[in-house]
Every structure is written in C-alpha cells, then in structure tokens.
Amino acid sequence: MVDLTELMENEVFMAFASYATIILSKMMLMSTATAFYRLTRKVFVNPEDCANFGKGENAKKYLRTDDRVERVRSQRNPRCHELEELFF
C-alpha cells in the first residue's frame, strides 16, 4: 500500500488531482449557472419545470429558448463526458 506522503510527492498524481479539481469545479459551476439563468429568465425546456410558474396555457409561455441560457448550456455540453475523461 502506498503511503499518503509518497502519493503527494508523485508528480503524475498531483497533475491528475489538479486536473480533476479544475474539471469538477467547472462542471458544478456551469450547472449552477444554467439553473440560475433558467430561473431568472423563466425559460424552461419541459412543462414539468414550468408548472410552478403557471397552469395550462399560462405555463406554455415559459416553454421557450433564450440565447443567454443556450450560451451557458453550450459551454456545459462539450464537457458531458468529464467523468469518463478523468478515469480513462
């Protein structure tokens, strides 16, 4: 078994840990940013999400796309396989 101090001195492990921290932090930040933009601009993808803002025909006006929300989402989409990248 490798001692923790030996592991912390390993350059490859430190590079992996740094990369993993950056990628996972970005993934969490972009998910939060997408949720923030969706809620503040009241832009939703499916009827279940907009049910709290209206019923029936009133809820359908929230089913739309917004350029700002899509811009944030597009930053997140290329990173959909981040977890696989970390371990392969």
C-alpha positions in Angstrom: 0.0 0.0 0.0 1.3 3.4 -0.9 1.8 5.9 1.9 -0.1 9.1 1.6 3.1 11.2 1.8 4.6 9.2 -1.1 1.4 9.8 -3.1 1.5 13.5 -2.5 5.1 13.6 -3.8 4.2 11.8 -7.1 4.1 14.4 -9.9 1.6 12.3 -12.0 -0.9 12.0 -9.2 -0.6 15.8 -8.4 -1.2 16.6 -12.1 -4.3 14.3 -12.1 -5.6 15.8 -8.8 -5.2 19.3 -10.2 -6.9 18.4 -13.5 -9.8 16.6 -11.6 -10.3 19.6 -9.3 -10.5 22.1 -12.2 -12.8 19.9 -14.3 -15.2 19.1 -11.5 -15.3 22.7 -10.3 -16.2 23.9 -13.7 -18.8 21.2 -14.1 -20.5 22.3 -10.9 -20.2 26.0 -11.7 -21.8 25.6 -15.2 -24.7 23.5 -13.8 -25.4 26.2 -11.2 -25.1 29.0 -13.9 -27.5 27.2 -16.2 -30.1 26.8 -13.4 -29.6 30.5 -12.4 -30.2 31.7 -16.0 -33.2 29.4 -16.4 -34.9 30.6 -13.2 -34.1 34.3 -13.6 -35.3 34.4 -17.2 -38.1 31.9 -16.7 -37.0 29.8 -19.6 -37.8 26.1 -19.3 -37.4 23.1 -21.6 -40.4 20.9 -20.5 -43.8 21.5 -18.9 -42.9 19.9 -15.6 -40.3 22.5 -15.0 -42.6 25.5 -15.5 -45.5 24.1 -13.6 -44.7 26.3 -10.6 -44.9 29.4 -12.7 -48.3 28.8 -14.2 -51.1 26.4 -15.1 -52.3 25.3 -18.6 -51.9 28.0 -21.3 -50.2 30.3 -18.9 -47.4 27.8 -18.4 -46.8 27.4 -22.1 -45.3 30.9 -22.4 -42.4 29.7 -20.3 -41.6 26.9 -22.7 -39.2 28.7 -25.0 -35.5 29.2 -25.7 -33.3 32.1 -24.8 -29.9 32.9 -26.3 -28.2 33.6 -23.0 -29.4 30.3 -21.5 -28.3 28.4 -24.6 -24.9 30.1 -24.5 -24.3 28.8 -20.9 -25.6 25.4 -21.8 -23.3 25.1 -24.8 -20.4 25.6 -22.5 -21.5 22.7 -20.5 -22.4 20.3 -23.3 -18.9 19.6 -24.6 -18.0 18.5 -21.1 -20.6 15.9 -20.8 -18.0 13.1 -20.6 -15.8 14.8 -18.0 -16.0 11.9 -15.5 -15.0 9.4 -18.1 -12.1 11.6 -19.1 -10.8 11.6 -15.6 -10.6 7.9 -15.2 -9.6 6.7 -18.7 
